[in-house]
Structure formats: C-alpha cells, structure tokens
Amino acid sequence: MARIRGVEPKGAPLLVKATYLIGRRVTRKLMGRDEVLEPYKLLAHSPSVMQAYGLLERALLRSRSVPFDLRELARAKVSTIVGCPW
C-alpha cells in the first residue's frame, strides 16, 4: 500500500485519463483485470513523469531481444521475490 493517495480517474486531467485508458487495456490483456494499477495512479501526480514512464514501458514491450513470454515470466518471478503485488 502506498503512503500517498493516487489520482482517481474522476478528478484526473485529460492526459492522465487517456493514460489510464491505455493502462487498463494493457492490464486487461496481460493480467485479465480491468483496473488502473496503483503505480499509474501514483505517477499521475506528475503527468510528465507518467508520460516518460509510459514511453519506457512502450519501448520495453516493443523490444525483441528477449521473447515476450520469457520477459513476462521473469517480471513475475522478480515481483514475487521482492514482494511486489503488481
């Protein structure tokens, strides 16, 4: 649980709402859940940082150096090791 409260979709600026829409779509595709994950809500306090983080995530998704399935398996394993709920 985060120490600060995330930005909810209702009170978010237009750029943040668009990012939430994309984030929900990706979360639904990868995890089967239709929700905005807490890290995105926390990043929304600084839309420019959120946008830069989104570009980083997009670049990682397009990367072909490691197969997608193996990359997601590694991400899940690391999250389990460090105790990350996402």
Secondary structure by P-SEA (a helix, b strand, c coil): cccccccccccccaaaaaaaaaaaaaaaaccccccccaaaaaacccaaaaaaaaaaaaaaaacccccaaaaaaaaaaaaaaacccc
